Amino acid sequence: MATALIFAGGTGKRMNTRSKPKQFLEIHGKPIIIYTLEHFEYHEGIDSIVIVCVKEYIEELKGLLRRF
């Protein structure tokens, strides 16, 4: 059993994003974090995924997981 551990805890300071952390910014209509999660979700060697997220964005992440 292999677990993917995704660190989505950055705040985007180096990227100068003021609205939200970069992992929540959208590219082509989808947040960056979703592209990352899809990569691991469809990998045959990964059985589960654990995401480390900034506390203030946990509910937003949950919403994105339901949406995508």
For each residue, the residues with C-beta under 8 A, 3 or more apart:
1: 47 48
2: 45 46 47
3: 46 47 48 49 50
4: 40 43 46 48 49 50
5: 50 52
6: 33 36 37 40 49 50 51 52
7: 10 52
8: 21 23 33 36 51 52 53 54 61
9: 52 53 54
10: 7 13 21 22 23 54
11: 21 54
12: 15 16 17 20 21 22 25
13: 10 16
14:
15: 12 22
16: 12 13
17: 12 20 21 22 25
18:
19:
20: 12 17 24 25 57 60
21: 8 10 11 12 17 24 25 54 57
22: 10 12 15 17 25 32
23: 8 10 31 32 33 36
24: 20 21 31 32 33 57 60 61 64
25: 12 17 20 21 22 31 32
26: 29 30 31 32
27: 30 31 32 35
28:
29: 26
30: 26 27 34 35 68
31: 23 24 25 26 27 34 35 64 68
32: 22 23 24 25 26 27 35 36
33: 6 8 23 24 36 37 51 61 64
34: 30 31 37 38 64 68
35: 27 30 31 32 38 39
36: 6 8 23 32 33 39 40
37: 6 33 34 40 41 49 51 65
38: 34 35 41 42 68
39: 35 36 42 43
40: 4 6 36 37 43 46 49
41: 37 38 46 49
42: 38 39
43: 4 39 40 46
44:
45: 2
46: 2 3 4 40 41 43 49
47: 1 2 3
48: 1 3 4
49: 3 4 6 37 40 41 46
50: 3 4 5 6
51: 6 8 33 37 61
52: 5 6 7 8 9
53: 8 9 57 58 61
54: 8 9 10 11 21 57 58
55: 58
56:
57: 20 21 24 53 54 60 61
58: 53 54 55 61 62
59: 62 63
60: 20 24 57 63 64
61: 8 24 33 51 53 57 58 64 65
62: 58 59 65 66
63: 59 60 66 67
64: 24 31 33 34 60 61 67 68
65: 37 61 62 68
66: 62 63
67: 63 64
68: 30 31 34 38 64 65
